Amino acid sequence: MKKVHRVLLTNDDGIDAPGLELLAKAAQEIAEEVWIVAPAQDKSGVANSLSMREPVRVINKGPRRFAVYGTPADCVAYAVHQAMLGSPPDLVLSGVNNGSNLGFETLLSGTVGAAMTGMLSGIPSIALSQNRDPDQPVNWDSATGYLVPTLRHLLQATWDRQVCLNVNFPDMPADRVKGIRVTKQGMGNVDGMMVIPAKDPHGEDYFWIRVQHGGLDRPDNSELKLNDEGYISVTPLTFERTEMHEYQRLGGLYGQDF
């Protein structure tokens, strides 16, 4: 495979995250020039949010490496429209996230949000995540073993300008990974939210907000099902989220003039 000329790397775990270091090593094998523009702090769960009402500050951390006090989407916007202005990236890679981005998680994910922002900018974009047991340390084995082969495989093809790819590596040793499958998003394993109250040392209330995981259905071809079965899941995502059955049903009920 011919190397990509210029690639932009970002994430939502922060510029010092091990998943970004893993991605940077892989990017050296597929690209001639690697840029890193990532959040200065962990920005997990911020989805596609942009800092519309506050300034975004940037620190130059070395050649083609910038830490942004903002969201992952801010990072891509800054890179494309400032740091790389006039020489935009040919590819945006976001990750490798510490944890899955499957099903409903994609709506919250800053990792996916960065890829969506790259897509909005007209740049082929891929979000990459390493699935894990939420109660256990992350095992990077399958991402380490298959990150470069997966990227090379995906970059042999092209995809629509209104689509980005969401890739999840299964939580298992690399020698148990079976292959790559194109998947549907599905609901994943999030079945609710938790708000956990606590008190700070001054006796003031504060709250931790967490997603709640549970046993959900695993439809055929869903990314959660195939990821659990040992496949690297690749789901094409777009901005369009209209549920077509309900669009047609409700249109028949309410589609009238006043």
N, C-alpha and C positions, 0 to 999 in steps of 0.2 A: 504494500500500500504506500502510495506517495504521502509524504508528510504534509500535514496542515501547516500553512505558513505561520499564522499568528493565532494563539489561543488565549482566551481570558479565563482565569480560574477565580472562583469565589465560593462562599459557603454561608452557613448561618451559625456555625459553632464558634467562629472567631478565627482570626488570622494565625493563631498559634495552635490550632487544633490538629491532632494527629491525622485525621482524615484528609485534611488539606495538604499536609506534607506527603501523604501517600499519593494523592492526586497529582501533586507537582512532580513527583518522580516519574509517574506514568506519563504525564504530559511531555516530558523531555523525550520520550520515545516516539511520540506521534506528531510532534510539532517542532518547527524550526525556532520559534520564538514564543516564550511563555511569560504572560503577565499575571500577576496576582493582585487583585483588588478585593479585599475581604473586610468584614466588620472588625473593628478593634476589640469588641466585646461579643460575648455570646448573644445572638439574636434569634434563638430558636422560637418558632411559633408565631412569627410576625407576618407570615404569608407574603403577599405582594405589596405590603404597605410602603409608601414613600413618605419621606419627611417633608411634608408640604408647608408646615407652619413653624419650622425651626431650621437654623442653618446646619449644614453638614460640614464637619471639619475633617480634614484628611492629613495624615502623617506619612511622609515618604520614608519607607523602611529600607530603602536600597534600590538598586536598578530594577525597574519594572515591578516594584513591590510597594503597595500602599495599604495602610490601615485606615478605615473609614469609621468615624463615629456616626453611624447610621445603620440602616437596614440592608439586607442583601440586595434588595431592589435598588436602593440608593447606590450601592457599590457598582452595579452594572450600569446604571445611568451615568455615574461619574466617569467610569472607565470609557464608555463609548463616546460621551459628549464632551469630555475634558482630557483625561490622561492619554487617551488613544485617538483624540480628535484628528481626523485626516487620514488615519491608518487604522480603521476599526478591526476588531478581531474577526477571524473567519469562523470561529467556533467559541461558544461559551460552555464551560463545564462547571457545574455547581456541586460541591460535596468534598469528599465523600462523607455523608452525614453519619453521625454517631447515633444509629437507630434507624428504624424503618420509616418509609414514607409510602404507606400502602392505604388505599381506599380513602376514607374520610381524612386521614392524616395529611393528604396532599393539599387539602383546603387550608390547613394551618401552616404548612411548612414554608419556612424562609428559604430552604434549599430549592424547593420547587418554584417558589416565588421569584427567585433570581433567574431561573431558567425561563419562566414566563416573561420576565422583563427583557431577557435577551431575545426571545421570540418576538415580542412587541417591537424591538429595535430592528427586526428583519435579519437576525443572525441565528443560524442553526444552534440549538441549545439542548443540553442534556443535564438532567438532575440525577445524581448518583447517591445511593444510600446503602449502608450495611445494616441489615436486619439484626435484631438482638433481643434477648430476653430482658425486659425492663428491669428485672431484679438481679441481673448478672452483669459483670463487666463485658464490654463489647469485645467480640472475637473478630478481628479483621481478616481472618484467614482466607475466606472465599473472595473478598474484594482484592486482597493482596495478590492472590493467585490468578484472578481472572479479569482484573480491571483493564489491563492493556489489550488482551485478546478481545474483550467485549467492545472496547472503543474501536479497535480496528475493524471488527465485524460490522458495527453500526455505521461507520464512516464509509463503508463500501457502497452504501445506498444514499439516496436523498429522501427528504420528506417535505411535506407541505409547509409553506412559510407560516401558516397559522397553527402549527403543531410543534410542541417540544416533547422530548422523550423523558420518561420517568423510569429509572433503572433501580432495581433493588437486588442486592446480593443476599442469598440465603444465609441463615445463621447456622452454619455447619462447616466442618473441615473442607478444605478445597478439594480433596480427593473424593468427596461425596457429591459434589456438584455435577448435575447431569447434563446441563446445557443451557441454552437461551430459548425463551419462549416470548412471543408477543402476546400481551394479556389485556384484559379489560380491568378498569379501575375497581369496580365493586365497592362494598362498604368497608372492607378491611376488618380490623379487630377493635375499633373504637365503638363503644356502645353508650357513651354518655360522658358527663363532666363531673368533676369533684371540686368543691370549694372547701378547703381545710382551714379552719380558724386557728389562730395562735396569738400570743402576746409577746411584744418586745420587752427588753429589760426595764422600760419605763412604764409597763403595764398597759400600753396602747395596743389596740387590736390591729392585726394585719391578717392577710389571707394568702394561702397558696392555691393557685388554680391549676388543676391537672386534668388530663383526659383519663377516662376510665376504660380499661380494656376488658373484653369479655368474649365469650364464645359465640361468634356470629356464623351465619351460613357462609359457605365457601362455594359459590357457583362455579360451574365449569368455566375454565379460561380466565377466572379472576386472578389478579396478581397475588393475592394472599394465598390462595389454594396452591398455585403452581410454585410460589416461593417456598411454601412449607414442604412441598414435594421434592425440592432440591434444584429447582430451576432459577436462573437469573431472569427476573421478569422485566419486560420492556413494555411500558404502556404509553401510547401516544395520547397526549393531553392537549386540549385547546381551551380557549376562553368560553366557548359556547356551552352553557350548562342547562339549556332548556330541555325538560323532560317531554318528549314528543307525544307520548300517549296522552298525558294530561293536557298538553297544548291543544290536541285535537278534541279531546272530550270537553274541556272547558270552553273551547271556541264554539262548540255546538250549543252549549248552554247559554253563554253570555255574549256571543258575538253578534250584537245588534246595535243599531243606531238609536239615539234618543231624539 
